[in-house]
Amino acid sequence: MKKLFYSFFLILVTTLVACQSQENPRETMTNSVELTIPGNAILSEDDTASVLVHAMIAFTPSERVALPLTFTGNDDNILQTDSKEIVFEPGQKEVVFRVKSNGKHLLSLPRNILLQVRESANPVVKGFGKGVHLIVNPDTDIPVLTAAQLQLINDVKEKYGFDLSRLLGKVPVKTTITFNKGDEEGFFQGQAQRTYEGHSIITLADDATIDQPKLKILTNPMGLTTFLYDVLKRKTVDDNEFFMQTPYGKAAVKAINYQADKETFTASLDNIGINPTTKDVTFTGQKESPYGDMITCIPFKYDYSAWNRLLEEKAKGTIVEIEEDGNTVGYTIDDDFLLMGGSLNPNKFLGVSDISSDGFGNSPSDWIASSSVLDFTKGTLTFTFPWDFADANGYEQVTVVYTLHQ
C-alpha cells in the first residue's frame, strides 16, 4: 500500500512540475551581433577595393540566423554591401562581408556613413553597439602634372635611368604596425599587430629638381590615416576615463559642438627626398614636441576639423560654461586653456617622442632605426620607422610597403 501511495505521489509531483513549466516557460536569452572594421575604414568614391566588415554573434547559433543590414547617410547609394543581410549558419560565430563604393562620382565633400544591424523578425537576436562608420571621400583628385614637372621626370630618366612616374598617382600601400607589449595590453586590447591596405596619392614636391627629386604624399601618407585618427580620438573625445572627465576636455568639446559623424581628419607628408644616384630615400623631419623640444619625427601635416574650430574659438576668446561639482564654471578658450589639457591638436597626441634614438630604454628595446629602400626591380618602396603617441609605453614599429606602377 505504501509503495502504491509513493508511486501516486511521484506521478502527482511530476505532473505539477510539468504544468508549471508550461505555464511559466524558461526565459530565452537574447543573442547579439556586433560589427567591427579591424582594417581601413576610409575609401574614395572611385576606389575599387572593398572594406572588410566583421560580424560577431555573442552565442553560437543552433539554427540559421539572418539579419538585415542598414545604412544611415547613404540615401543616394554611395556604398553597397555584397549582400543585404548577414547569415550565420548553425555553429558559425563570425561572418565577414564586404562594403564597396558604387562609383557614382556624386560626392564633392567627404561623407560619414553608418552601417548597422537592423532589427530582425527574430526577437531574440539584435544588433549590439553603435555599428561602424565608414568615411567616403570624393574621387581622388590626382594632381595634373605641369609641363615643367613632366620635363623633370624625363630629365631624371635620361640622366639617372629610372622613371619617377612609377611613384606618382594613386599608389597601393600596405602598412603593418607592431605594438610594444605595454601598449598591446594597455591600449590596443591585446592586439599584437594591425595591418592596413589602401592607397596614397603621391605627386612631385614643389621644390623637386633633377638632382634632388622629392615627393609629396597628399592623402593617406604611409597608409596610416585611419590608424592616426583612431588613436587621436581614443586619446581625446573617445577617452571617457581621462580627457572627457576633465573640465578642459568637456569645455573643448562643448565649445566646438563636437559631432563625431561630421568631423573630418586628413594627413599629408611632404619633402620625401630621393638620391638619384644611390636611390636612398630620406623622409624624417623636425618638429616641436609637446614639451617644447625639437625632435626628429615623421613630419605628418594634419587637417582636423575639430581642432580647426577650437582654434577659431580661441581667436574669438570664447568663454564656455560647464557644470562642475554642481556649479556653473566659465572657461576661456586661450593658450592657458590649451596648455592645461583642452587641446585637440593632433601633434600633441601623435608622434610625440624623438625617433632618431631610443628615448624609452625598454628592455628589450622596441626602438628601430628609420630606413627606406627604393627597389625599381622589385617594384616596391619600403619604409620602416618607430612611432609613438601621448602616454605610450614605448615605440610601435611601422613597416610600409608601396607597390610601384609598372
Secondary structure, 3 states (H helix, E strand, C coil): CHHHHHHHHHHHHHHHHHHHHHHCCCCCCCEEEEEECCCCCEEECCCCCCEEEEEEECCCCCCCEEEEEEEECCCCCCEEECCCEEEECCCCCEEEEEEEECCCCCCCCCEEEEEEECCCCCCCEEEECCCEEEEEECCCCCCCCCHHHHHHHHHHHHHHCCCHHHHCEEEEEEEEEECCHHHHHHCCCCCCEEEEEEEEEEEECCCCCCCCCEEEEEECHHHCHHHHHHHHHHHCCCCCCCHHHCHHHHHHHHHCCCCHHHCCEEEEEEEEEECCCCCCEECCEEEECCCCCEEEECCCEEEEHHHHHHHHHHHHCCEEEEEECCEEEEEECCHHHHHHHHCCCHHHHECCCCCCCCCCCCCCCCCCCCEEEEECCCCEEEEEEEECECCCCCCEEEEEEEECCC
